[in-house]
Amino acid sequence: MFASKVQDGVEMQRRTARIFPDDRQGQAKRGYQDTRADRLGVNRADERNLGNPKVLDEGQEQWNRFVLDPASSIILTWNRVYLISCLFALFIDPFYYYLPLVRVDSASSCVRMDRRLSITVTVLRSLADLFYLLNIVIKFFTAYVAPSTRMLGKGELVTDPKEIRRRYIKSELFIDVAAALPLPQIAFWLVVPSISSSNYNVKNTTFALVILIQYIIRMYLIVPLSNQIIKAAGVVAKTAWGGAAYNLLLYMLASHITGAVYYLLSVERQITCWNMECVRENDSPNTPCDLRFLNCDFTGYTDFQNWTARTNVFSNCNARNYSISFNYGIFNSSLSNGALSTLFHEKYFYCLWWGLQQLSSSGNPLVTSTFMVENIFAIAIGAVSLILFAQLIGKMQTYLQSISKRLEEWRLRERDTEEWMRHHQLPDHLQERVRRFVQVKWLATRGVDEETILQTLPADIRRDVQRHLCLDLVRRVPFFSEMDNQLLDAICDRLVSSLCTENSYIAREGDPVNEMLFIIRGKLESCTTNGGRTNFFNSIILRPGDFCGEELLTWALLPKTVVNLPTSTRTVRALTEVEAFALRAEDLKFVANQFRRLHSRKLQHTFRFYSHHWRTWGACFIQTAWRQYQKRKMSDSLSRCESYLQWSDEEVAHKPSQENAGASSSSIIDGSIVPMPNIGSVSRRFLTSDTNIARLQKPDEPDFSEDHFD
């Protein structure tokens, strides 16, 4: 039998090896959700406390064996940082198009490179390239989900370093390396100076194409990076304002790119006009023109100074002269305004405004020439502007509308409420109460349905949220403070929010009680007449932490609860706007049934001490006992007086002069016999009237006896 089990085990290993060949070398694919805690060496409780694990360590001590979890918070944070760095790089690259600078003098003009700007842009671009290199390193150590094991969005996580590197090299490494290469720096500092052509447009075009190719690659990387953030966090921006700002930033980035291209093409059109006029002058032997004269590096030569004294190249290409034959098309505005020869910040904001204007108007005001590149540029502006309006501006509008969406919904409900009240002809004071309640509810909740949100959460999260919101408040109730955590969780899970406007009645004396309120904010007045007794009135103020509706608690804790709800013995009115948690009758009954099996008779003292009903009964009982004491004291005084009178009568009866006198119970007044009052009978009648005082009935209370709990 042992041999058969060994053979079965060997056969199982062979089947597993055929299914997962890499497992022979220990390269196993682990479950994406079930094995993350085991790989970290922590239990489930630690995993809940720590969140998603950041590193999947298989026990190797070498740094190159560490593998990052793609669903961890560290990868999500890095993706956000990398997205910001990508946007920064996309913002920096168009500044290379502002490097050509047109210098305009009174007699001549030329083109040169802005040295200060080129150094600044090179340094910033190099810093941005470091983030691209760091992203490549991180991807070499980031696990991935095997596509063949995906089920409902989840699958097995491949954590083998060799497998991760092999997949990354085959799929994404080429694009990432192409985006990380410092091509603009190489082109500007090495390639462009080595070009021997005297035509300055050749250098500009070569440099612009190098930047454009890598710029398209970097723009492509934004799309999968944003998708990864959305897949991990749900949204790129957590707030509506953040989402609107993000889309507006992308729109302004497009305007920034359009303005930079517009500036570079304006410089090229200016140089093109100079080249054409220079070629025409070469046909004339009096004014030979050299294309090198258009470069500011040759302005110090004697030939350049002689040529500028007799050339007409600059006057024939002056955009402010409307009589020239060269058509600048859409670039005439920048050339005639002198935007190419101004300070950097002036020409930058001019071009940025031009790009924003054209994208906002879909290029409608553009009047182009027959130059092909110019027309292609105008067509691209029209197409891109439509896409941006459909995507970025549409999303930004959606984000901004989501901020005021609930406010508009509240206004619609308020209008429907007004129409409903007018249709039913409610009195003015009742309409005002309805309006006040609707306003208070909006200010407290801002249109958010809290119960719906809580019901959509899982049971454990809902319990923790309710515990956080209600536990401290429930513990303030002394009767509930005796409960254990399990029953406190049950109470917190069944509490619902409740709002009351000023001067509204929560309960009236004699009405059924259907809920118990725990006050969070505001003040309540609770008064009673003890069933309408004459000359009886008791009033107390309930503040945050207090509760009302304890009749329902008494009803729920009775051993044989009737179906009918208890009647309220007090009238409860809101003195201010009140926010509270409510515990309904059926929920309290459930909790009370569980509570009765877990606690002892000692709760009777707690219940009586903190009960407003028992406090009122105790005050009335003390007052009645005091009155009875005063009456008994008076009765004793009358009895002593009666005894003294009887003793006096007996003393008088023994005197001789009083032999013919009447009985002690009568006296002679004006010759007639008058009977004396019987003081003893008076005292007895007084005591009898005292015993006829109606006894105060004790409030109902649960059966706290030990037999009942057993």
Disulfide bonds with the S-S distance in Angstrom:
Cys110-Cys296 1.86
Cys273-Cys317 2.12
Cys278-Cys289 1.81
